[in-house]
């Protein structure tokens, strides 16, 4: 009997073609909601200033999936012209996923005009939005955020929000945050403790011995 020889499977190597940016720019204004959404998602990975005007308009799209895709795309392509539209939609949009994307985009824009809306989001919105509002305030670099971030670090019921507050306080780089961060070393959640410790080290404070409240500035 002839011996059966098992051949190695033949595979075709699929070449990954670069995206057709010109077509995507057209699709941003398509009447087809799916084409608009997919085009906006593509610009969450692609940076091209030509997409920004259409993406800003899409922040008011009737479809929340388009709005959230546009928000993340604007965050990937931040510019000063997008800040006011992002704030306006954040203040009125009913969809939490959309507001989360808007807050993320505002953080990437790093514009002081967003301060009041981000603080409001940190204080009053759902947890998924609050945690990104905390990070956005850290990215903003506005020292007026020390108070709201310290308050949320102490009182927010969700550990992920408190952790982001600790990170943001470290990012602000102001030693006035040290007392709040030291208190957070006693948080019931380990991740909050670790983020508070890292923030303190960022501010120049280093742990001594085994006591959680002994730090010295370098």
C-alpha positions, 0 to 999 in steps of 0.5 A: 500500500502506498504511504499517505503523505500529509501535505502542509496546508496551503495558506494565502498571505493576506496583504493588509491594504492601507485605508482609502482616506479619500473615500473615508472622508467622503463617507463621513458625510454619507446618507448611510448611517453605517458608512458614517459610523465606520468612517468615524471609527477609522479616524479614531486611528487615522490623524487627518485634519481634513476630517475634523469639520465633518467629525464636529458636525457628526457630534450632533448626529441622530445616531448615538453610535455615530456620535460616540465614534465621532467623539473618539475620532475628534479626540484622536484629531484634537484641535481648538475648533472642536472644544466648544462643540465638544463642550456643548454636546457634553452638556446636553447628550443623554447617552453615557457612552457618548459623554464618555467619548466627549470627555476623553476627547476634551482631555486630549484637547487640553484646553482650559475652556473645558474645565467647568464642564469636566468638573461637573462631569466628575461631580455628577455623571455616571462612573464611566464618565467620572473616571475619564473626567478625572483623567481629563482634568489631569491632562488639562493641567489647570490647578483649579482642579486640585480641589475637585479631584481631592474631593472625589479621591476622598468620597467617590464610591467607585475605586476606578474613579478614585484611582484616576483622581490620584493619577490626575493629582500627580499629573498636576504636579502641585505639592498641595495635593500631598495631604489628599494623596497621603490619606488615599494610602489608607484607601480600602482598594489596593489599586487606589493605594498604588496610584496614590503612592505613584502620584506622591513619588511623581511629586517627589515624595518617597516612602520611608520604612513601613509606615504608610504616612511617612514621606519625605520630599526629595 
